[in-house]
């Protein structure tokens, strides 16, 4: 069985067991972490797992790969290890970093090794597109999960039984955890240390990495833009007009009149071209514009609400918390561009 820390107490009565561990007891041996390198692996994400856990004496980290070799997505990068899939038989946690060739067929041996590891009690963790491997093993069916925002739709399409949560940095579902791409993998690894050994241990690891000690998994991924991609152009002129007039008090009647359609016809055709209703697309376009203003100007929130049509500061904050998972102030603190200053 996988290693646990002290007394285990079940804290829910649902079909999927969730446990709380008494962390006061010290484990007798380091927690064994197996980092599985897959073909076309993304080196940065493999490095995240090995760097975060490899520096912590509570963990014993082994990089493994089928046949002892995993080639990176970039030419000239190859991971060679003496550890094969047998390492997963003894691991307490199995981490699956992202890989790029999602169309490549994972071997039966890899999928069986993941199933067996989870079946005997190992904790499974994916970073970025590593979720596709866990899903291919059938281990995410009926469970919440996330991946990089570029691939959430594809994960849902390929694995319809998975409850894909596109707007999350990471998802902790007890014995299976998944994260979005790149730096969200750091957030998840620090979350695991916090879960295993408390905030002090996680904060210490974060300081070494020069990373924020804690970003909640429910915080949204900072996608390039929120508004839905367009697959048709019949309503392109209307959408362009909407983008040029975000500050106006637009409603469905105004948009329908502009398009010379009934409300019902407009909504149907808008959904056909964007996948969302007109007013939902408009709100996301307004938030996208607000993000640009927060990143590139020092306009107060009152002005940004007026310029984008989001309204009063309270409405702007509510929209950001709902769609971005953070406040406008916090968003500006992270992304605002300050021109460099030079002293004579």
N, C-alpha and C positions, 0 to 999 in steps of 0.2 A: 504493500500500500504506500501511497505517497506520504511524505512527512507532514505532520501537523504540529502546531505549536500549543502544547498544553491541553487543557480540557476543551472539548468541542461541544457546543450547545446549539441545538436547532432553534432558529428564531422565527420560523414561519410554519404554517400548516398547509401550504399549497402543494401542488404536484411536483414542483422543483425545489429541492431542499436548499436552504440557505443557512449557513452556519456562522456562528461567532466563536472565535478562538480566544482562550485565556492566554494573553501574551506575557503573563507574569513568569511563566515557566521558560527556561532556557532550553533550546533544542540541543540534543546530545551530539549532533553532527551538523555540518553546514548543509543548507538547503541546496539540493542538486538541481542545477538549471542546465537544460540542454537547449542550445540554440541551433535550430535546424536550417542549414543552407540548402535552398532549392535551386534548380537550374534557372539561369538569368536573374540571379539574386541582385538586390539593390544593396551595394556595399555599405552605404551610410546606415541603413536600417539594421543590418547585421552588427555594425559597429556600435550602434546605440545600445543594443542589448548587452554586448560583451563589455562595453565601457561602464555602463551603470552598475551592473551586477558584479563585474570582475573586480571592482575596487572595494567591494563590501565584503568583509570577512565572514558575514553570515551566509554567504553563498559560494558554492563551488560550481564554476561555469565551464561547460564543455561545448565546443563548436563541433557539430557533426554533420554529415552529409551522406547520402546514399553512394556507396562505393568510395567514400572518402574524398570526393571532389565535387565542388559546386562552382560553376563558372559564372562570373559577374556579367551584368548587362553591358558593361563597357569593355571593349577589347583590352586584353592584357591583364584583366583582373580575374584571378582564379583563387579560390579558397581550397587549400589542401589540408586534410586533417586525417589523423589515424583513427578517428572515431566514426563509426558507421551508425546505422539506424538502431543497432542494439543498445545504444546509450539511452534511447527513449524508454527502454524497459525499466530502468531504475531511476529515471528523473522524477523529481517532485514537481517541477514546472518545465513545460516545453514551450519555447518561444519560436514562433514562425515569422521571421522577417519578410518584408515584401519582396516580390519578384515581378519582373516586367512582362514576360511572355505569358499572358493569361490564357492564350490559346494552346499552349503546350499541354500535353496530357501528362498528368502526374502519375507516376508508377503505382501499381497496386501495392507494392511494398511500402511506399511512403504513406499512402492512405491507410493501410492496415496498421502501420506503426502508430499513427496518430490515434486511430480508434482504440487500439489496445492500451496505449498510454492513458487515454482519458477513461477507459473502462476500468482500469485498476485504481483510479483516483488521482492521477496527475492533473495539475492545473494547466490549461492550455491558454496561450497568449498569442495573439497575432498583431503584427504591426503593419499598417497600410494594407497592401494587397495580399498579405499573408492570410487574410480572412477568406480568400477564395480557396485556399488549400484546405482550411478547416471546414468550409462549407462543402467542398467536394467530397470530404470524408463523411458527410452527412451529420456532422456534429452540431451544426447551427440550426437545423430544422426546428421550427417552433420557438426559436430563441431570438432575443434582440442582439444586433451586432451593427458595427459600422466599418467603414474603410475610407480611403481618400475620397474627397468629394467628387473628383473626376470619375470615380468608378462605382459610386453607390447605385446608380441606375442599372449598371451592368451586373452588379452583384445581385440585385433584386430580380433582374430578368433571367439570369442563369439559375438562380436558386429561389424560386417564388415562395418556398416555405419558410424562408428566413425573414424575420422582422427587421428589415434594414432601417436604421435610424441615421439619415444622412446628415443631420445637423448636430452631430456630437463630436467632441474631441476623442472620447473613448467611452466604451460601455463595459461596465463591470457586472457580469451576470453570474457572479459567484465563482464557479470553477472554470468558466470560459470568459476571457476578456479580449476585447478587440479595440483597436485604435485607428484613428485616421492616419494620414501620412506624416512622414518625416518627424518633425519636432513633437507631434502629438504622441509619438512612440516614447519620447523622453517623459512626457507627462504621465503616461501609463506606467512606465517602469518605476517612476518615483511614487506613484500611487500604490504600487505593489509593495514597495519598501515601507511606505507608511502603514499599509494594511498589515504587514507582517511584523514590523518592529517599532511602529509609532512615528510621530511627527518629527522627533528629534533626529532619528536616523535618516529620514527622508530629507530634512532640511540640510543636514550635513552633506548628503550626496549631491543635493542641488547646488550647494556652494562650490563644490569641486567642479561641477559642470558649468558653473556660471549660468544657471538656468533658474527660472521662477520656481520657488519651492512647491507651489501648488496651483494648478489650473483645474477647475472642476470639469469632470467629464461631460457635464451637461452644457458647457460653453460651446457655442457654435464654432464650426470650422470657418475660418476667414476665407470664404470663397472669392473668386475674382469678381463676380457679380451675382446678385440674387435673382434678378429677373430671368424668367425661363427662356431657353433657347428657342429660336423660331424655325419652324419647318415649312412654312408657307409664306407667300408674300402678298396675298390679296389684301390683307389688312395692314401691310407695311406702311402706307401713307398715314393711316390713323395712328399707328404706334409712334411714328416719327413726330406727328403733331402732339401726341401725349407727352413725349419727352421734351418737346419745346415749350410746353405749357404746364409743367408740373405744379407751378405755384397757384394755378387757377383752382377754384372749387369744383372739380370735375365729378360728375356722377354718371351712372349708367345711361340715363336718359340723354345727357349731353353727348356721350360717346356714340350712342345709337343714332342720334340725329346727325352727327358729323359723318357717320358711315352710311347714312341713308338706309338704315335697316331697322327692323324691330329689335327691341331689347332681347328677345328670345333668340332671334337669328344671329345677332351680334355675339351673344354669349356662346352659342354653339360653334360658330365659325372661329371665334377667338380661341376656344379650347382646342379646336382641330389644329390650329397653327402653333399654339404655344403650350398646350397641355393644362392651362390654368384659365380661370375666369378673368375678364377684363380688369375688374377692380383689384383683384389680387396681384395681377401683373403691374398695375399702376402703383400699388403700395410698395412693391419690391423695387420698382424703378425710382421711386422717391427716396427709399432708404439707400439705394446705390448712389444717388446724387448727394445725399447727406454725408455718406462715407467719404466721397471725394472732397467735399467742403471741409470736413473734419481733418482730412489728411493734408490738405493744401492751403488752408486759410486759418485765420484766427477768429472767424466770425463766431459770435456768441450763439448759444443754442436757440435763443429766441429768433434770431435772424435766419438761422438754418431751417427752422420749422416753417417760417414764412416763405423762404425761397424755394423750398421743396414741396410745399403743400401738406407737410405732415402736421402742421398746426402748432399748438402751444407746446412749451417745453415738456410738460407732462406726457403729451401724446408722442413726442419724439422719443422720450425715454422708454415709454411703453412699447413702441414699435421696435426699438433696438433690443430691448430685453426679450421680446417675443421672437425675433428673427435672427439676431446676432448673438444673443445670450450674454450680453454685457451692456454697460451704459455708454452713451455717447462720450462722456468724459473719459472713461477708461479706454474706449476705442481710440480717441485722439491721443491719449498718453502713449499708446503703443505705436501708432502709425503716423502721427503728425510729422511731416518733413520740415526740418529746420535748416535753412540755408546756412552753410558754414560761414563763420566769421573769421576775419584775419586781423590780427593786430599788427601795427607797423613796427 
